[in-house]
């Protein structure tokens, strides 16, 4: 997202809310852990629930990095 897109989101949504995607695999609900990519599915649910108010999302790379290649794939999918 570039600065103009961010500015437009702030104006349109009248919000400065940025949601951190600090997804810890241990804290993801068990029903999501049964899916192919639990981190992506968890993030998707957060994004779907907050997109009306949020102007940006900030994934914390360390959570994904700690899971190796699978974590990076989840981050890219998100």
Helices and strands as residue ranges (DSSP letters): H 3-13, E 18-21, G 25-27, H 30-33, H 38-50, E 56-59, H 61-65, H 69-77
